[in-house]
């Protein structure tokens, strides 16, 4: 860990205390999710409950609720949109696991490993449809505009990532563009929507959108680093999954650019062939080139930008919690 890495006294205690700030509202959101998952198609219930109930931090809905509280109070439409955000996120997980042929999700068998690819894709589609059905209840065209553009951006990010797979020539900027669309946009939308429903005005809305975007970037970059640091038990997926899928993540991109020609070739070959067999060799190159530290530093910078964006908000325990979440995003070990 580098000396510049953001610190916090206790990541676990901080996160638990933050969760408690929205415990009542989160229970209401969870109940709404369970209600909306109710279908007379049994397989939809089974898969939906399996993945929604399969751990997870509920981070994106929590962000929306915390931002709403930082702006005043939580309205019914905040609860609806928190559920919408979780449904969209869950749908992307179902689709991602199919595309990536992942066998694990949060330490358990992925839905596609249990029920197959076709069922997972179709239930993901159902969750997307349900999300749009819910958002219409807000009767707010601005909300629908933001969420429709968000889902479009996520789809673009997924396609861009697919195009980058097995391509060792992927630049850092191209990779950052992928995570901005595929991951960070949903964080940004969650916090932006809190401001929209609260009628907080353009300054607060834009600031919270920046906060969410930068938090999402930091979160994904630490995920990249953890693929070469954490244990399988901590990570909830197999180490080297990104490498096995031929994904040129930031540690690999940096290692190619800063390693010796021989070191770079090891990583290039691994990305091209998309195999976990060379994980130990690649890990040695990633470690030797300080690629993990560089990735963490990039995440730190994003987290600092997220914290800075909150300065327009009035001081409160909820604003502090949002700042702590930015620190948590770069200090977590899973």
Wavefront OBJ file of the C-alpha trace (Angstrom):
o trace
v 0.000 0.000 0.000
v 1.390 3.386 -0.939
v 1.815 6.235 1.502
v -0.699 8.329 -0.441
v -3.464 5.718 -0.178
v -6.556 7.174 1.513
v -6.981 6.018 5.078
v -9.828 5.580 7.520
v -9.793 4.374 11.127
v -11.943 1.289 10.600
v -13.458 0.459 7.260
v -15.788 -2.221 8.655
v -17.141 -0.078 11.497
v -17.532 2.905 9.197
v -19.504 0.907 6.645
v -21.768 -0.681 9.240
v -22.482 2.702 10.827
v -23.236 4.176 7.412
v -25.661 1.341 6.671
v -27.436 2.060 9.929
v -28.110 5.652 8.834
v -30.484 4.362 6.159
v -31.618 1.120 7.847
v -35.312 2.005 8.016
v -35.435 3.272 4.429
v -33.430 0.285 3.200
v -35.969 -2.073 4.785
v -38.708 -0.266 2.876
v -36.716 -0.574 -0.359
v -36.081 -4.274 0.271
v -39.795 -4.831 0.823
v -40.553 -3.004 -2.412
v -38.009 -5.159 -4.236
v -39.616 -8.346 -2.892
v -43.058 -7.114 -3.924
v -41.906 -6.234 -7.421
v -40.163 -9.595 -7.815
v -43.443 -11.386 -7.250
v -44.432 -13.083 -10.498
v -46.622 -16.023 -11.429
v -43.643 -17.240 -13.472
v -41.841 -19.373 -10.882
v -38.398 -19.214 -12.509
v -38.423 -15.410 -12.378
v -39.078 -15.569 -8.638
v -36.362 -18.157 -8.110
v -33.592 -16.406 -10.015
v -34.611 -12.906 -8.929
v -34.640 -13.837 -5.248
v -31.425 -15.820 -5.625
v -29.329 -12.969 -6.975
v -31.006 -10.107 -5.067
v -30.638 -12.055 -1.826
v -27.096 -13.191 -2.575
v -25.204 -10.800 -0.318
v -24.041 -7.530 -1.828
v -23.665 -4.187 -0.133
v -26.763 -2.518 -1.658
v -24.295 0.318 -2.209
v -26.086 2.089 -5.046
v -29.501 2.317 -3.339
v -27.711 3.362 -0.151
v -26.014 6.198 -2.035
v -29.359 7.466 -3.278
v -30.879 7.333 0.205
v -27.889 8.997 1.886
v -27.826 11.768 -0.717
v -31.557 12.319 -0.209
v -31.045 12.608 3.557
v -28.109 14.961 3.041
v -30.491 17.161 1.042
v -33.322 17.031 3.573
v -35.445 13.897 3.733
v -36.403 10.741 1.869
v -39.620 10.848 -0.171
v -41.612 7.884 -1.487
v -40.172 8.436 -4.953
v -36.667 8.127 -3.524
v -37.600 4.643 -2.301
v -38.995 3.674 -5.690
v -35.884 4.889 -7.483
v -33.578 3.140 -5.015
v -35.343 -0.114 -5.951
v -35.083 0.800 -9.640
v -31.322 1.328 -9.308
v -30.919 -2.058 -7.606
v -32.983 -3.796 -10.300
v -30.885 -2.262 -13.074
v -27.677 -3.201 -11.268
v -28.889 -6.767 -10.746
v -29.884 -7.078 -14.403
v -26.383 -6.014 -15.460
v -24.878 -8.644 -13.143
v -27.008 -11.375 -14.697
v -26.014 -10.317 -18.195
v -22.346 -9.812 -17.281
v -22.021 -13.287 -15.821
v -23.398 -14.782 -19.017
v -21.084 -12.743 -21.246
v -18.080 -13.458 -19.014
v -19.070 -17.115 -18.471
v -18.573 -16.532 -14.741
v -19.224 -19.413 -12.355
v -19.105 -17.375 -9.123
v -20.919 -14.256 -7.947
v -20.261 -12.980 -4.412
v -18.775 -16.300 -3.409
v -21.731 -18.394 -4.554
v -22.575 -20.070 -7.830
v -23.708 -17.487 -10.367
v -27.293 -17.674 -11.609
v -26.161 -18.804 -15.048
v -24.156 -21.616 -13.454
v -27.300 -22.797 -11.649
v -30.055 -22.195 -14.212
v -28.182 -21.685 -17.477
v -27.473 -18.728 -19.743
v -30.869 -18.430 -21.429
v -32.789 -18.184 -18.150
v -30.311 -15.654 -16.722
v -30.527 -13.376 -19.769
v -34.325 -13.476 -19.832
v -34.675 -12.768 -16.106
v -32.197 -9.912 -16.539
v -34.507 -8.546 -19.227
v -37.439 -8.922 -16.845
v -35.614 -6.888 -14.195
v -34.864 -4.133 -16.708
v -38.536 -4.054 -17.733
v -39.675 -3.987 -14.122
v -37.301 -1.112 -13.409
v -38.842 0.971 -16.171
v -42.337 0.059 -15.027
v -41.465 1.313 -11.530
v -39.813 4.531 -12.676
v -42.968 5.546 -14.571
v -44.743 5.753 -11.197
v -42.724 8.858 -10.367
v -44.522 10.625 -13.223
v -41.327 12.619 -13.763
v -40.022 12.973 -17.305
v -36.621 14.119 -16.045
v -36.244 10.896 -14.076
v -37.181 8.788 -17.084
v -34.787 10.736 -19.314
v -31.880 10.231 -16.904
v -32.538 6.526 -16.414
v -33.078 5.779 -20.103
v -29.777 7.504 -20.949
v -28.116 5.602 -18.115
v -29.176 2.188 -19.383
v -28.042 3.167 -22.890
v -24.632 4.180 -21.537
v -24.324 0.921 -19.589
v -25.067 -1.073 -22.738
v -22.472 0.959 -24.653
v -19.929 0.279 -21.907
v -20.617 -3.445 -22.057
v -20.142 -3.493 -25.832
v -16.934 -1.432 -25.564
v -15.614 -3.870 -22.977
v -16.417 -6.752 -25.305
v -14.482 -5.017 -28.096
v -11.505 -4.526 -25.769
v -11.389 -8.197 -24.738
v -8.226 -9.980 -25.912
v -6.886 -6.640 -27.156
v -3.572 -5.807 -25.430
v -3.421 -2.500 -27.338
v -6.264 -1.083 -25.238
v -5.135 2.277 -23.838
v -5.697 3.539 -20.314
v -8.103 6.171 -21.643
v -10.144 3.586 -23.540
v -10.363 1.482 -20.418
v -11.424 4.444 -18.286
v -14.129 5.185 -20.854
v -15.468 1.658 -20.415
v -15.719 1.883 -16.626
v -17.196 5.389 -16.801
v -20.106 3.995 -18.805
v -20.360 0.451 -17.540
v -19.897 0.992 -13.794
v -19.641 4.609 -12.692
v -22.725 5.889 -14.511
v -25.116 3.976 -12.237
v -23.441 5.424 -9.113
v -23.753 8.868 -10.668
v -27.381 8.331 -11.614
v -28.256 7.187 -8.096
v -26.915 10.334 -6.473
v -28.215 12.630 -9.245
v -31.732 11.225 -8.918
v -31.696 11.921 -5.176
v -31.185 15.597 -6.005
v -33.802 15.596 -8.768
v -36.531 14.177 -6.506
v -35.481 16.568 -3.723
v -35.722 19.572 -6.084
v -32.253 20.509 -4.860
v -31.369 22.637 -7.885
v -28.718 22.302 -10.609
v -25.665 23.015 -8.425
v -26.393 20.236 -5.933
v -27.542 17.899 -8.719
v -24.352 18.344 -10.731
v -22.157 18.047 -7.631
v -23.803 14.813 -6.533
v -23.554 13.433 -10.063
v -19.801 14.118 -10.042
v -19.540 12.536 -6.606
v -21.272 9.381 -7.787
v -19.278 9.175 -11.004
v -15.909 9.526 -9.275
v -16.929 7.102 -6.521
v -17.876 4.568 -9.183
v -14.520 4.968 -10.922
v -12.675 4.489 -7.627
v -14.775 1.439 -6.806
v -14.052 -0.261 -10.134
v -10.323 0.510 -10.060
v -10.032 -1.119 -6.649
v -11.890 -4.134 -8.067
v -9.159 -4.252 -10.728
v -6.452 -4.170 -8.092
v -8.175 -6.795 -5.931
v -8.077 -9.266 -8.813
v -4.326 -9.430 -8.070
v -4.429 -8.997 -4.286
v -7.410 -10.587 -2.578
v -8.159 -14.219 -1.893
v -11.013 -15.969 -3.673
v -12.946 -16.064 -0.384
v -12.573 -12.303 0.075
v -13.293 -11.402 -3.527
v -16.304 -13.645 -4.050
v -15.017 -14.740 -7.429
v -12.002 -16.613 -8.714
v -8.730 -14.741 -8.749
v -7.597 -14.085 -12.288
v -11.140 -14.066 -13.689
v -10.453 -10.829 -15.563
v -7.299 -12.324 -17.031
v -9.111 -15.538 -18.000
v -11.669 -13.415 -19.848
v -8.943 -11.492 -21.686
v -9.935 -8.194 -20.081
v -7.177 -5.563 -20.265
v -7.778 -3.921 -16.878
v -5.683 -1.024 -15.596
v -3.020 -3.085 -13.756
v -2.361 -5.005 -16.975
v -2.353 -1.902 -19.172
v 0.126 -0.217 -16.829
v 2.328 -3.323 -16.635
v 2.552 -3.488 -20.438
v 3.504 0.182 -20.668
v 6.069 0.137 -17.843
v 7.528 -3.358 -17.923
v 10.552 -4.558 -19.851
v 9.839 -5.895 -23.362
v 9.928 -9.438 -21.968
v 7.573 -8.547 -19.104
v 5.216 -6.745 -21.440
v 5.101 -9.757 -23.747
v 4.010 -12.021 -20.888
v 1.003 -9.791 -20.230
v 0.247 -9.258 -23.933
v 0.170 -13.000 -24.569
v -2.033 -13.597 -21.531
v -4.585 -11.001 -22.670
v -4.619 -12.323 -26.218
v -5.184 -15.911 -25.145
v -7.461 -15.183 -22.174
v -6.151 -17.915 -19.929
v -5.760 -18.204 -16.169
v -2.852 -20.615 -16.736
v -0.341 -17.766 -16.864
v -1.759 -15.956 -13.811
v 1.354 -16.458 -11.663
v 3.657 -15.094 -14.373
v 1.376 -12.137 -14.994
v 1.051 -11.499 -11.269
v 4.848 -11.348 -10.983
v 4.986 -8.720 -13.745
v 2.112 -6.715 -12.232
v 3.889 -6.732 -8.879
v 7.328 -5.892 -10.324
v 5.997 -2.887 -12.252
v 4.052 -1.485 -9.254
v 0.887 -1.685 -11.346
v -1.294 -2.420 -8.319
v 0.029 0.664 -6.513
v -0.571 2.793 -9.613
v -4.143 1.529 -9.892
v -4.743 2.303 -6.202
v -3.337 5.808 -6.675
v -5.746 6.398 -9.579
v -8.577 5.184 -7.363
v -7.413 7.520 -4.588
v -7.533 10.494 -6.939
v -11.051 9.616 -8.016
v -12.142 9.247 -4.382
v -10.644 12.634 -3.518
v -12.578 14.205 -6.424
v -15.736 12.572 -5.111
v -15.176 14.030 -1.640
v -14.381 17.481 -3.061
v -17.654 17.473 -5.022
v -19.614 17.300 -1.752
v -18.416 20.671 -0.500
v -21.541 22.433 -1.766
v -23.717 20.359 0.586
v -24.505 21.562 4.102
v -22.575 19.817 6.858
v -24.403 16.841 8.333
v -23.851 13.271 9.424
v -25.126 12.176 6.017
v -22.579 14.277 4.158
v -19.879 12.803 6.394
v -21.182 9.322 5.597
v -20.895 10.021 1.866
v -17.286 11.118 2.423
v -16.619 7.935 4.401
v -18.064 5.831 1.586
v -15.528 7.354 -0.779
v -12.775 6.305 1.615
v -14.329 2.880 2.075
v -14.359 2.361 -1.700
v -10.552 2.465 -1.853
v -9.796 0.713 1.444
v -12.007 -2.369 1.118
v -10.571 -5.838 0.650
v -13.526 -7.330 -1.240
l 1 2 3 4 5 6 7 8 9 10 11 12 13 14 15 16 17 18 19 20 21 22 23 24 25 26 27 28 29 30 31 32 33 34 35 36 37 38 39 40 41 42 43 44 45 46 47 48 49 50 51 52 53 54 55 56 57 58 59 60 61 62 63 64 65 66 67 68 69 70 71 72 73 74 75 76 77 78 79 80 81 82 83 84 85 86 87 88 89 90 91 92 93 94 95 96 97 98 99 100 101 102 103 104 105 106 107 108 109 110 111 112 113 114 115 116 117 118 119 120 121 122 123 124 125 126 127 128 129 130 131 132 133 134 135 136 137 138 139 140 141 142 143 144 145 146 147 148 149 150 151 152 153 154 155 156 157 158 159 160 161 162 163 164 165 166 167 168 169 170 171 172 173 174 175 176 177 178 179 180 181 182 183 184 185 186 187 188 189 190 191 192 193 194 195 196 197 198 199 200 201 202 203 204 205 206 207 208 209 210 211 212 213 214 215 216 217 218 219 220 221 222 223 224 225 226 227 228 229 230 231 232 233 234 235 236 237 238 239 240 241 242 243 244 245 246 247 248 249 250 251 252 253 254 255 256 257 258 259 260 261 262 263 264 265 266 267 268 269 270 271 272 273 274 275 276 277 278 279 280 281 282 283 284 285 286 287 288 289 290 291 292 293 294 295 296 297 298 299 300 301 302 303 304 305 306 307 308 309 310 311 312 313 314 315 316 317 318 319 320 321 322 323 324 325 326 327 328 329 330 331 332 333 334
